[in-house]
Amino acid sequence: NHCGCPFFIGAREERVMALTKAQIKKFEKEESEAEDYWALASVANNLIDVDKEWAKEVFKKAEAKAYESSELHALACSLRLHLKNKEWAKKVFKKAEKKAENCDDFSNLANSLCQEMSDKEWAKKVYKKAEAKAEEYELTSLADTIYENLDDKEWAKKVYKKAEKKTESTDDLAHLAGRLFHVLNEKEWVREVLKKSEAKANELYQFHVLADAICEYLGDNQWAKKVCEEGLQLAQEKGDNDLEKDFKKTLKKLSNIKIKKADLEPIAIKTKSIKGLPASFFCSMNPDESDSKEFKVALLSLKVPMVKSDGYVRYAIAFGYSG
């Protein structure tokens, strides 16, 4: 469009009355010097607020220079967000999908299809492609986004399970445990994953991370103390005085945490018979017990804070009942 045509120059000056002639020349210079997608996209984005028609022209040039999925993806988002052009954005998103090569490409694209295009059906297809391409370290974050953007808990759980099977490092397992806690609140699953993480731990910082995770996710101070003691022994063997002090400090804090007596005393709970469960049994309300289970009970009368309104008794151990 820079043919020097007086009509074109006059039309541009009329459209961009908010800009001085010097500013117009500056933008024209930047546009003429831009050689790749990102440079052209930068010019187009700077023009959005002053001349959308000019910006649109530059975006077209940028599209012709977009060769990778990430470039096309970024362009589609700009078209949707800044130009409000959904149809053009859709065409470019399709191009981005065709160019996508790895899990990140597909996953990021699917995120935008949900957030920018509100097209969950299309996004679901793209997430499936992301899952097929995912490396072990990418599965946990993929499950996060599937749950967050599609609200598909069952699919997310399947991807988390796949992540658990493929994950080898103690760091990645600890990260997975955190997501299982924060996203799904699956405490027993969290416990299993943290046990695997502990079994693989061999670096001093990993014992610190594990102890913190055990306290935060499970409230199991005894287990956290055990992990800290393992870390302390390793720190002493390696002669790491700083970390030895840190472990001792953490152990002191954990030792000062007192468990309320009421939490450990058995209390009577009256229930209706459920699958052979006797009409009354005793439970320990200690959430630190490793064999804790949940029993759904039809409550007749009971005043205990840990009994939820949905009829679940949390972390109950039945004495004399092996079911």
C-alpha positions as CSV (number, residue, x, y, z in Angstrom):
1,N,0.0,0.0,0.0
2,H,3.0,2.3,0.0
3,C,2.8,3.1,-3.7
4,G,3.0,6.9,-3.1
5,C,-0.6,7.3,-4.3
6,P,-1.8,10.7,-3.2
7,F,-5.3,9.3,-2.6
8,F,-4.1,6.6,-0.3
9,I,-1.9,9.0,1.7
10,G,-4.7,11.5,2.1
11,A,-7.1,8.8,3.2
12,R,-4.7,7.6,5.8
13,E,-4.1,11.1,7.1
14,E,-7.8,11.6,7.3
15,R,-8.3,8.4,9.3
16,V,-5.5,9.1,11.8
17,M,-6.3,12.6,12.8
18,A,-5.1,11.7,16.3
19,L,-1.6,11.2,15.0
20,T,0.8,13.8,13.8
21,K,2.5,13.5,10.4
22,A,5.7,12.6,12.3
23,Q,4.0,9.8,14.1
24,I,2.5,8.5,10.9
25,K,5.9,8.5,9.3
26,K,7.3,6.7,12.4
27,F,4.7,3.9,12.1
28,E,5.2,3.6,8.3
29,K,8.9,3.3,8.9
30,E,8.4,0.6,11.5
31,E,6.1,-1.3,9.2
32,S,8.4,-1.1,6.2
33,E,11.4,-2.3,8.3
34,A,9.5,-5.2,10.0
35,E,10.8,-8.5,8.5
36,D,9.1,-11.2,10.6
37,Y,5.8,-12.0,12.3
38,W,6.6,-10.6,15.7
39,A,7.9,-7.3,14.4
40,L,4.7,-6.8,12.3
41,A,2.4,-7.9,15.1
42,S,4.1,-5.4,17.4
43,V,3.4,-2.6,14.9
44,A,-0.2,-3.7,14.4
45,N,-0.8,-3.9,18.2
46,N,0.5,-0.4,18.6
47,L,-1.9,0.9,15.9
48,I,-5.0,-0.7,17.4
49,D,-6.0,2.3,19.5
50,V,-5.3,4.9,16.8
51,D,-6.3,3.3,13.5
52,K,-7.9,-0.1,13.4
53,E,-8.0,-0.2,9.7
54,W,-4.3,0.3,9.4
55,A,-3.8,-2.2,12.1
56,K,-5.9,-4.7,10.2
57,E,-3.6,-4.2,7.1
58,V,-0.5,-4.9,9.1
59,F,-2.1,-7.9,10.8
60,K,-2.7,-9.4,7.3
61,K,1.0,-8.9,6.5
62,A,1.8,-10.5,9.9
63,E,-0.4,-13.5,9.0
64,A,1.6,-14.0,5.8
65,K,4.8,-14.1,7.9
66,A,3.4,-16.5,10.6
67,Y,4.9,-19.9,10.0
68,E,4.8,-21.5,13.4
69,S,1.9,-22.6,15.6
70,S,2.8,-20.2,18.4
71,E,2.8,-17.2,15.9
72,L,-0.5,-18.1,14.5
73,H,-1.9,-18.7,17.9
74,A,-0.8,-15.2,19.1
75,L,-2.2,-13.6,16.0
76,A,-5.6,-15.3,16.4
77,C,-5.8,-14.1,20.0
78,S,-5.0,-10.5,18.9
79,L,-7.6,-10.6,16.2
80,R,-10.2,-11.9,18.7
81,L,-9.2,-9.6,21.5
82,H,-8.3,-6.3,19.8
83,L,-10.2,-6.4,16.5
84,K,-13.2,-8.4,17.8
85,N,-13.0,-10.4,14.6
86,K,-14.2,-13.8,15.6
87,E,-14.4,-15.3,12.1
88,W,-10.9,-14.3,11.1
89,A,-9.6,-15.4,14.5
90,K,-11.3,-18.8,13.9
91,K,-9.5,-19.3,10.6
92,V,-6.2,-18.5,12.1
93,F,-6.8,-20.8,15.1
94,K,-7.4,-23.6,12.6
95,K,-4.1,-22.8,10.9
96,A,-2.4,-22.8,14.3
97,E,-3.8,-26.3,15.1
98,K,-2.5,-27.7,11.8
99,K,1.0,-26.3,12.6
100,A,1.0,-27.6,16.2
101,E,3.6,-30.1,17.0
102,N,3.9,-30.8,20.7
103,C,1.8,-30.9,23.9
104,D,2.4,-27.2,24.7
105,D,1.3,-26.1,21.3
106,F,-2.0,-28.0,21.5
107,S,-2.6,-27.3,25.2
108,N,-2.1,-23.6,24.9
109,L,-4.2,-23.5,21.8
110,A,-7.0,-25.4,23.6
111,N,-6.8,-23.0,26.5
112,S,-7.4,-20.1,24.2
113,L,-10.3,-21.8,22.4
114,C,-12.0,-22.1,25.8
115,Q,-11.2,-18.6,27.0
116,E,-11.2,-16.5,23.8
117,M,-13.6,-18.4,21.6
118,S,-15.8,-20.1,24.2
119,D,-15.7,-23.2,22.1
120,K,-15.3,-26.1,24.5
121,E,-16.1,-28.8,22.0
122,W,-13.3,-27.8,19.7
123,A,-11.0,-27.3,22.7
124,K,-11.8,-30.9,23.9
125,K,-10.5,-32.3,20.6
126,V,-7.4,-30.2,20.8
127,Y,-6.7,-31.3,24.4
128,K,-6.9,-34.9,23.3
129,K,-4.2,-34.2,20.8
130,A,-2.2,-32.5,23.6
131,E,-2.6,-35.6,25.8
132,A,-1.4,-37.9,22.9
133,K,1.8,-35.8,22.6
134,A,2.4,-35.2,26.4
135,E,5.7,-36.1,28.0
136,E,5.6,-37.3,31.6
137,Y,6.4,-33.8,33.0
138,E,3.6,-32.2,31.0
139,L,0.7,-34.5,32.1
140,T,0.1,-32.8,35.5
141,S,-0.3,-29.3,34.1
142,L,-2.4,-30.7,31.3
143,A,-4.8,-32.3,33.8
144,D,-5.0,-29.0,35.6
145,T,-6.1,-27.1,32.5
146,I,-8.6,-29.8,31.5
147,Y,-10.2,-29.6,34.9
148,E,-10.1,-25.8,35.0
149,N,-11.3,-25.1,31.5
150,L,-13.6,-28.0,30.7
151,D,-14.7,-28.8,34.3
152,D,-14.2,-32.5,33.4
153,K,-13.1,-34.1,36.7
154,E,-13.1,-37.7,35.4
155,W,-10.9,-36.9,32.4
156,A,-8.6,-34.9,34.6
157,K,-8.3,-37.8,37.1
158,K,-7.3,-40.1,34.2
159,V,-4.6,-37.8,33.1
160,Y,-3.4,-37.4,36.7
161,K,-3.2,-41.2,37.0
162,K,-1.2,-41.3,33.8
163,A,1.1,-38.7,35.2
164,E,1.6,-40.8,38.4
165,K,2.5,-43.9,36.4
166,K,5.0,-42.1,34.2
167,T,6.5,-39.7,36.7
168,E,9.9,-40.8,38.0
169,S,11.4,-37.8,39.9
170,T,10.6,-37.0,43.6
171,D,10.1,-33.3,42.7
172,D,7.5,-34.1,40.0
173,L,5.7,-36.5,42.3
174,A,5.6,-33.9,45.1
175,H,4.2,-31.4,42.5
176,L,1.6,-33.9,41.4
177,A,0.6,-34.5,45.1
178,G,0.0,-30.7,45.4
179,R,-2.2,-30.6,42.4
180,L,-4.2,-33.7,43.6
181,F,-4.7,-31.8,46.9
182,H,-5.6,-28.4,45.6
183,V,-7.6,-29.5,42.5
184,L,-9.3,-32.7,43.5
185,N,-8.8,-32.8,47.3
186,E,-8.0,-36.5,47.1
187,K,-6.1,-36.9,50.3
188,E,-5.6,-40.7,50.2
189,W,-4.3,-40.4,46.7
190,V,-2.1,-37.5,47.9
191,R,-0.7,-39.8,50.6
192,E,0.1,-42.6,48.1
193,V,2.0,-40.1,45.8
194,L,3.9,-38.6,48.6
195,K,5.0,-42.0,49.7
196,K,6.4,-42.6,46.3
197,S,8.1,-39.3,46.3
198,E,9.7,-40.0,49.7
199,A,11.0,-43.4,48.4
200,K,12.9,-41.6,45.6
201,A,14.1,-38.6,47.7
202,N,17.9,-38.4,47.8
203,E,18.6,-34.7,47.9
204,L,18.5,-32.6,51.1
205,Y,16.1,-30.0,49.8
206,Q,13.7,-32.8,48.8
207,F,13.2,-33.9,52.4
208,H,12.3,-30.3,53.3
209,V,9.8,-30.0,50.5
210,L,8.3,-33.4,51.4
211,A,7.9,-32.5,55.1
212,D,6.2,-29.2,54.2
213,A,3.9,-31.0,51.8
214,I,3.0,-33.7,54.3
215,C,2.1,-31.1,56.9
216,E,0.1,-28.9,54.5
217,Y,-1.8,-31.5,52.6
218,L,-2.3,-34.2,55.3
219,G,-1.6,-32.6,58.6
220,D,0.4,-35.7,59.5
221,N,3.1,-34.3,61.8
222,Q,4.5,-37.7,62.8
223,W,5.2,-38.6,59.2
224,A,6.7,-35.1,58.6
225,K,9.0,-35.6,61.6
226,K,10.1,-39.0,60.2
227,V,11.0,-37.3,56.9
228,C,12.8,-34.5,58.7
229,E,14.8,-37.0,60.7
230,E,15.9,-38.8,57.4
231,G,16.9,-35.4,56.0
232,L,18.8,-34.5,59.2
233,Q,20.7,-37.8,59.1
234,L,21.7,-37.1,55.4
235,A,22.7,-33.6,56.2
236,Q,25.0,-34.9,59.0
237,E,26.5,-37.5,56.7
238,K,27.2,-34.8,54.1
239,G,28.5,-32.3,56.6
240,D,25.9,-29.7,55.6
241,N,25.8,-27.6,58.8
242,D,23.2,-25.1,57.5
243,L,20.7,-27.7,56.4
244,E,21.4,-29.6,59.6
245,K,20.3,-26.6,61.6
246,D,17.2,-26.1,59.4
247,F,16.1,-29.7,59.9
248,K,16.6,-29.4,63.7
249,K,14.6,-26.2,63.7
250,T,11.8,-27.8,61.8
251,L,11.8,-30.9,64.1
252,K,11.6,-28.7,67.1
253,K,8.5,-26.9,65.6
254,L,6.9,-30.3,64.8
255,S,7.6,-31.6,68.3
256,N,5.8,-28.6,69.8
257,I,2.6,-29.2,67.9
258,K,0.3,-30.8,70.4
259,I,-2.6,-33.1,69.4
260,K,-5.7,-32.4,71.4
261,K,-6.7,-35.2,73.7
262,A,-10.3,-35.0,72.4
263,D,-9.0,-35.8,68.9
264,L,-7.7,-39.2,70.1
265,E,-10.4,-40.3,72.5
266,P,-12.8,-42.9,71.1
267,I,-16.4,-41.6,70.9
268,A,-19.6,-43.5,70.4
269,I,-21.5,-43.1,67.2
270,K,-25.0,-44.6,66.7
271,T,-25.9,-45.6,63.2
272,K,-28.4,-47.7,61.3
273,S,-27.0,-51.0,60.1
274,I,-25.1,-50.5,56.7
275,K,-23.8,-53.6,55.0
276,G,-23.3,-55.5,58.2
277,L,-21.9,-52.6,60.2
278,P,-23.3,-53.0,63.8
279,A,-25.9,-50.5,65.1
280,S,-23.2,-48.8,67.2
281,F,-19.4,-48.8,67.0
282,F,-16.5,-46.7,68.2
283,C,-14.5,-44.3,66.1
284,S,-11.2,-42.5,66.5
285,M,-11.3,-39.0,65.1
286,N,-7.6,-38.7,64.6
287,P,-6.9,-37.5,61.0
288,D,-3.3,-38.5,61.3
289,E,-4.1,-42.2,61.3
290,S,-2.6,-43.8,58.1
291,D,-5.5,-46.3,57.8
292,S,-8.2,-43.6,57.9
293,K,-11.4,-44.3,55.9
294,E,-14.7,-42.6,55.3
295,F,-17.9,-44.2,56.4
296,K,-21.2,-42.9,55.1
297,V,-23.6,-43.2,58.0
298,A,-27.3,-42.6,58.5
299,L,-27.0,-40.6,61.7
300,L,-29.7,-40.9,64.4
301,S,-28.3,-38.5,66.9
302,L,-24.8,-37.2,67.3
303,K,-23.2,-33.8,68.2
304,V,-19.6,-33.9,66.9
305,P,-18.0,-31.0,65.0
306,M,-16.2,-33.4,62.5
307,V,-19.5,-34.9,61.3
308,K,-20.5,-33.0,58.2
309,S,-24.0,-32.0,57.1
310,D,-23.8,-34.3,54.1
311,G,-23.8,-37.3,56.5
312,Y,-20.1,-38.1,56.2
313,V,-17.8,-38.8,59.2
314,R,-14.3,-37.7,58.1
315,Y,-11.3,-39.9,58.8
316,A,-13.1,-42.4,61.0
317,I,-11.5,-45.7,62.2
318,A,-13.9,-48.4,63.3
319,F,-12.6,-50.6,66.1
320,G,-13.4,-54.3,65.8
321,Y,-14.7,-53.8,62.2
322,S,-12.4,-54.9,59.4
323,G,-14.5,-53.8,56.5
